[in-house]
Amino acid sequence: MSSTDLIAALGEATATPYFIYRLRNAMLASPTGRRILRDRPRITSQTLSMPYLRTLPPNTVGRTYAAWLDREGVSPDTRDQVRYIDNEECAYVMQRYRECHDFSHALTGLPVFIEGEIALKGFEYANTLLPMTGLSLTAVLRLKKAERERFFSTYLPWALANGFKAKEVINVYWEEQLETDVDDLRAELGVEKPPDLRDTRKMLREKRKAEKAAKEAKDRIGGLKDA
């Protein structure tokens, strides 16, 4: 069993019996959630036409989702099948959560590298209460010092505040929202977009580069004076 399989199995084991039933009940309490449970749509490259999504107007949910997949080099087919949840309906709820994960990336704008993934897991934990999403926050230990400081000062507060106050994202019928403006959907769900992590990292790299260049120039000038 691969590490990915182990993580998936742990996610299923920790979700039962309480947490996955809580999420299923949240769907049953929502008219849209009940339709999703009845229809049981799947999100794969066969059920979604990526060429069509790429033709949608900018800032629509579908175009944003497709652009995010293209930028990160991932596909809708990377999610493991649920194997260890016996209740058929709850197993579907877990599968739906997994397959909607990339839509959550598109909704929040958080990238796939570890810093963005941890922030999104924090948001998902506050929104779904699935234990594995909370356990995933321990990966913050893998971050560099500056990244940890940024996570605790900016992205964790954003994740918890928005995850708790937002509507249940599991109840979004993404297949019906593809032509919706993503800003309108964020507003409807009560989700504020976090600071762009890619732009933040880029600005910090440029700042460090400029500081290094300034120091080297200062050192050169000092060397000339000494000569």
Phi, psi and omega per residue, in radians:
M1 nan 2.265 -3.116
S2 -1.324 2.933 3.106
S3 -1.105 -0.614 3.092
T4 -1.103 -0.737 3.107
D5 -1.113 -0.691 3.133
L6 -1.117 -0.732 3.124
I7 -1.115 -0.754 3.117
A8 -1.086 -0.762 3.134
A9 -1.108 -0.719 3.114
L10 -1.121 -0.668 3.105
G11 -1.067 -0.705 3.121
E12 -1.247 -0.710 -3.108
A13 -1.132 -0.718 -3.100
T14 -1.358 -0.291 -3.141
A15 -1.395 -0.351 -3.097
T16 -1.851 2.599 0.046
P17 -1.601 -0.335 -2.933
Y18 -1.380 -0.925 -2.849
F19 -1.181 -0.682 3.140
I20 -1.231 -0.534 3.065
Y21 -1.219 -0.641 3.076
R22 -1.071 -0.735 3.132
L23 -1.187 -0.705 3.075
R24 -1.066 -0.724 3.141
N25 -1.168 -0.576 3.067
A26 -1.113 -0.623 3.088
M27 -1.248 -0.689 3.124
L28 -1.143 -0.457 3.140
A29 -1.392 -0.162 -3.107
S30 -1.941 2.312 3.081
P31 -0.979 -0.723 3.120
T32 -1.209 -0.712 3.100
G33 -1.054 -0.703 3.113
R34 -1.129 -0.646 3.102
R35 -1.153 -0.695 3.109
I36 -1.076 -0.771 3.134
L37 -1.121 -0.591 3.124
R38 -1.288 -0.786 -3.070
D39 -1.389 -0.547 -3.088
R40 0.852 0.977 3.094
P41 -1.186 2.690 3.082
R42 -2.060 2.559 3.118
I43 -1.894 1.800 3.128
T44 -2.479 3.035 3.095
S45 -1.214 -0.258 3.081
Q46 -1.483 -0.573 -3.106
T47 -1.564 -0.356 3.084
L48 -1.990 2.292 3.100
S49 -1.566 1.789 -3.132
M50 -1.089 -0.706 3.077
P51 -1.005 -0.688 3.111
Y52 -1.151 -0.780 -3.118
L53 -1.050 -0.591 -3.131
R54 -1.242 -0.283 3.132
T55 -1.594 -0.141 -3.107
L56 -1.212 2.744 3.139
P57 -1.047 2.627 3.090
P58 -0.989 2.553 3.101
N59 1.302 0.081 2.949
T60 -1.346 2.788 -3.130
V61 -1.027 -0.803 -3.094
G62 -1.132 -0.766 3.137
R63 -1.165 -0.716 3.124
T64 -1.109 -0.740 3.119
Y65 -1.089 -0.838 -3.129
A66 -1.114 -0.739 3.136
A67 -1.118 -0.665 3.124
W68 -1.145 -0.774 3.111
L69 -1.063 -0.768 -3.127
D70 -1.122 -0.747 -3.102
R71 -1.155 -0.670 -3.076
E72 -1.562 -0.158 3.121
G73 1.221 0.627 3.119
V74 -2.117 2.989 -3.121
S75 -2.332 2.904 3.103
P76 -1.214 -0.103 -2.993
D77 -1.733 0.339 -3.022
T78 -1.705 0.086 -3.049
R79 -1.640 2.327 -3.141
D80 -1.167 2.609 3.028
Q81 -1.313 2.481 3.079
V82 -1.280 2.288 -3.069
R83 -2.239 -0.299 -2.966
Y84 -2.072 0.314 3.035
I85 -1.955 2.043 -2.997
D86 -1.291 -0.704 -3.118
N87 -1.161 2.144 -3.023
E88 -1.076 -0.733 -3.109
E89 -1.207 -0.722 3.113
C90 -1.174 -0.600 3.086
A91 -1.093 -0.691 3.100
Y92 -1.136 -0.713 3.133
V93 -1.008 -0.770 3.104
M94 -1.120 -0.726 3.114
Q95 -1.089 -0.739 3.132
R96 -1.088 -0.762 3.104
Y97 -1.001 -0.819 -3.113
R98 -1.089 -0.786 -3.051
E99 -1.263 -0.367 3.116
C100 -1.546 -0.076 -3.060
H101 -0.983 -0.732 -3.112
D102 -1.232 -0.500 3.015
F103 -1.139 -0.600 3.086
S104 -1.144 -0.638 3.035
H105 -1.052 -0.808 -3.127
A106 -1.135 -0.668 -3.138
L107 -1.121 -0.743 -3.067
T108 -1.602 -0.367 -3.086
G109 1.399 0.127 -3.128
L110 -1.344 2.323 -3.086
P111 -1.343 3.018 -3.022
V112 -1.474 -0.282 -3.133
F113 -1.194 2.893 -2.832
I114 -0.959 -0.697 -3.112
E115 -1.093 -0.724 3.100
G116 -1.217 -0.678 3.129
E117 -1.092 -0.739 -3.133
I118 -1.126 -0.734 3.113
A119 -1.072 -0.738 3.138
L120 -1.175 -0.663 3.093
K121 -1.085 -0.638 3.068
G122 -1.095 -0.751 3.090
F123 -1.090 -0.796 -3.114
E124 -1.147 -0.650 3.114
Y125 -1.084 -0.825 -3.135
A126 -1.134 -0.506 -3.077
N127 -1.553 -0.573 -3.067
T128 -1.913 -0.442 -3.046
L129 1.160 0.241 3.075
L130 -1.178 2.187 -3.038
P131 -1.008 -0.635 -3.073
M132 -1.109 -0.560 3.110
T133 -1.179 -0.632 3.074
G134 -1.214 -0.724 3.118
L135 -1.089 -0.533 -3.137
S136 -1.097 -0.355 -3.132
L137 -1.166 -0.314 3.092
T138 -1.118 -0.293 3.099
A139 -1.134 -0.177 3.087
V140 -1.027 -0.418 3.120
L141 -1.132 -0.360 -3.140
R142 -1.433 -0.191 -3.096
L143 -1.348 2.696 3.018
K144 -1.228 2.835 -3.060
K145 -0.946 -0.833 -3.116
A146 -1.137 -0.635 3.122
E147 -1.181 -0.719 3.101
R148 -1.084 -0.755 3.135
E149 -1.084 -0.724 3.115
R150 -1.153 -0.688 3.139
F151 -1.094 -0.850 -3.073
F152 -1.265 -0.502 -3.104
S153 -1.519 -0.513 -3.016
T154 -2.115 -0.998 -2.919
Y155 -1.433 -0.589 3.069
L156 -1.182 -0.827 3.068
P157 -1.009 -0.718 3.091
W158 -1.067 -0.814 -3.062
A159 -1.060 -0.853 -3.085
L160 -1.202 -0.768 -3.119
A161 -1.106 -0.804 -3.089
N162 -1.306 -0.653 3.117
G163 -1.092 -0.717 -3.113
F164 -1.257 -0.697 -3.036
K165 -1.496 -0.355 -3.095
A166 -1.265 2.765 2.995
K167 -1.141 2.841 3.137
E168 -1.126 1.939 -3.082
V169 -1.179 -0.399 3.105
I170 -1.067 -0.358 -3.110
N171 -1.568 0.102 3.069
V172 -1.391 2.162 3.069
Y173 -1.537 1.446 -2.992
W174 -0.967 -0.627 -3.108
E175 -1.101 -0.388 3.123
E176 -1.685 -0.063 -3.079
Q177 -1.900 0.118 -2.994
L178 -1.069 -0.533 -3.121
E179 -1.703 0.075 3.103
T180 -1.370 2.496 3.052
D181 -1.156 2.269 -3.037
V182 -1.127 -0.540 3.086
D183 -1.162 -0.664 3.099
D184 -1.141 -0.681 3.135
L185 -1.185 -0.724 3.076
R186 -1.010 -0.781 -3.131
A187 -1.109 -0.714 3.137
E188 -1.116 -0.676 -3.113
L189 -1.444 -0.316 -3.086
G190 1.433 0.623 -3.122
V191 -1.950 2.160 3.031
E192 -1.583 2.391 3.112
K193 -1.277 2.284 3.140
P194 -1.294 2.910 3.031
P195 -0.964 2.433 -3.096
D196 -1.120 2.000 -3.058
L197 -1.197 -0.632 3.113
R198 -1.131 -0.776 3.137
D199 -1.127 -0.691 3.134
T200 -1.074 -0.821 3.139
R201 -1.133 -0.661 3.138
K202 -1.130 -0.767 3.134
M203 -1.108 -0.667 3.122
L204 -1.172 -0.689 3.093
R205 -1.092 -0.770 -3.133
E206 -1.142 -0.644 3.109
K207 -1.131 -0.784 3.130
R208 -1.119 -0.676 3.126
K209 -1.116 -0.753 3.141
A210 -1.153 -0.718 3.122
E211 -1.111 -0.704 3.119
K212 -1.122 -0.749 3.134
A213 -1.121 -0.693 3.134
A214 -1.146 -0.699 3.130
K215 -1.146 -0.739 3.131
E216 -1.114 -0.701 3.111
A217 -1.118 -0.717 3.117
K218 -1.108 -0.715 3.127
D219 -1.128 -0.675 3.118
R220 -1.118 -0.746 -3.141
I221 -1.119 -0.727 3.101
G222 -1.089 -0.652 3.114
G223 -1.150 -0.661 3.121
L224 -1.160 -0.685 3.134
K225 -1.146 -0.701 3.142
D226 -1.138 -0.533 3.142
A227 -1.267 nan nan
